[in-house]
Amino acid sequence: PSATYNLPLAVRLSGRLDREAMGAALADVAVRHESLRTVFPESEGRPRQLVLDPRRGRPELVVTETDERELPALVEAAAGYAFD
């Protein structure tokens, strides 16, 4: 488990975030790209590829309220997230 394959990207948005629209956009991308819905569960001690149904593989949009002072540490922590 590491952040080796993470591609951190920061985008500054202005104005009010339409959380529903952002969540729908993320779900739309996941529906179109199976690799974003693919997991590798272990079965009989061996990993196997499993492409999740679009409803199950929908990414969760997590919104974190912050300020300019806390932002760099939050971005660094997100970029270093290790996938299981």
VOKESE-717100 format. One record per residue: x, y, z of N, C-alpha, C in turn. Coordinates in steps of 0.2 Angstrom, whole numbers, plus 2048, in hexadecimal, padded with zeros to 3 digits. Layout:
VOKESE-717100
XYZXYZXYZ...
end
This chain:
VOKESE-717100
8047FA80080080080080480680080380A7FB8078117FB8038157F680681B7F58038207F18068217EA80A81B7E880E81B7E280A81D7DC80481A7DC80081C7D57FB8227D67FC8257DB7F882B7DC7FA8317D77F68347D47F783A7D07F48407D37F88437D87F48497DB7F484F7D77EE8527D77EC8587D37E885C7D77EA8637D87E68677DC7E386C7D77DD86E7D87D98737D47D68787D87D787E7D77D38837DB7CD8857D87C88847DB7C18867D97BF88C7DD7BB8907D97B88967DD7B08957DC7AD8987E17A68987E17A48927E579D8927E679A88C7EA79A8867E679C8807E979D87A7E67968767E67948747E078D8717E078F8697E178F8677E77918607E978D85B7E578785C7E47838577E07868567D978785C7D678A85C7CF7918587CF79585A7D479C8577D479B8507D579784E7DA7968467DB7948437D578F8467D178C8437CB7928427C67968477C579B8477C07A18427C27A28417C87A783C7CA7A48357C879D8347CA79A82E7C979A82C7C17998317BD7998317B67A082E7B37A58317B67AC82F7B47AD8287B67AB8267BC7AC81F7BE7A881A7BA7A281C7B879E8177B47A18167AD7A481B7AA7A781B7A37AE8177A47B18177A97B88147AA7B880E7AF7B88087AD7B88027B17BE8027B67C48047B37CA8047B87C98087BE7C480D7BE7C38117C47BE80D7C97BB8087C67B78037CB7B97FC7CC7C07FC7CA7C37F57CB7C67F47D27C57EE7D57C87ED7DB7CB7E67DA7CF7E47DF7D37DD7DF7D27DA7E57CC7D77E67CB7D37ED7CF7CD7EC7D07CA7F27D47C47F37CF7BE7F37D07B97EF7CC7B37EF7D17AD7EF7D07A97F47D47A37F67DB7A57F67DD7AA7F97E47AC7F97E77B07F37E37B17EE7E57B47E87E17BA7E67E47BF7E47E07C57E27DD7C37DB7D77C77DA7D37C67D47D07CD7D27D07CE7CC7CD7D47CA7C57D47CA7C27DA7CC7BB7DA7CD7B97E17CB7B57E27C67B37E87C37AC7E97C77AB7EE7CB7A57F07CF7A07F37CA79A7F17CC7947F47C87947FC7C97928007C47938077C578F80A7CB78A8067CE7878097D478B8087DA78F8027DA7938007E079A8047DF79C8057D97A28087D87A38107D879D8137DA79C81A7DA7A181D7DF7A58227DD7AA8247E27A68297E77A98297ED7A682E7F27A98347F27A583A7F17A88407F17A88437F97AE8447FB7B08468027B284E8017AE8528047AF8598047B285B80B7B785E80B7BB8608127BB8688127B886B8177B88728187BF87381B7C28798187C987A81B7CA88281A7D088481B7D288B81A7D988B8177DC8908157E28918127E888E8167E888F81C7ED88C8217ED8858217E78818217E787A8227E887781B7E787A8167E687780F7EC87380D7F287680E7F887280B7F986B80F7F886B8157F88648197F385F8167ED8628157E785E8137E985B80C7EB85F8077ED85D8017F38588017F88598057FD8548067FB84D8087F684D80D7F48478107EF84380A7EB8478077E78448017EC8417FC7F18447FA7F68427F57F983C7F77FA83B7FE7FE8358007FA8308027F38308017EF82B8037F18248007F181F8047F38188017ED8148007EC8127FA7E780D7F87E88067FB7E28037FD7E37FC7FF7E27F87F9
end
